[in-house]
Amino acid sequence: MSHRFGELWTVQLGDRDEVRLIVSGDFYHTLYGDNVLTAHVEAADVAHALTAFVVDVGEGRAAMIDRISTVAAIRLKSKVGDLPDDQFTAVRGMIATIFGTAG
C-alpha cells in the first residue's frame, strides 16, 4: 500500500483516532510494506513549543516532523487533506535535515 508523501490521515490508535501526517509512504517499504511513516499532529502552539520542525496543517494544528513513528497501514482510516505545495516543500526540507538525506 502506497500513500503520497504529504497526506493527512485519521489513524486509529487503540481506542482513539488521531490525525497524522504521512511523511513517507515508501521510507520503510522494502522492510515493512504494511507500515507507513507518520508525523504527530498537535495543537499548533503545543507543536511550536516542543520542536522547531513543525508545519501548519490547518485548523490551528501543526505536525511535529521530528516526532515520527510508524503505524500499520490498516490503521489509516480516512484521508482528511493534503499539504499545499509550499508546505510540502518545507516538510521535505525538514526531513532531509533530520535524516541527513538529499531533499
Helices and strands as residue ranges (DSSP letters): E 7-13, E 16-24, E 35-43, H 44-50, E 54-58, E 61-72, G 73-75, E 76-82, H 85-99
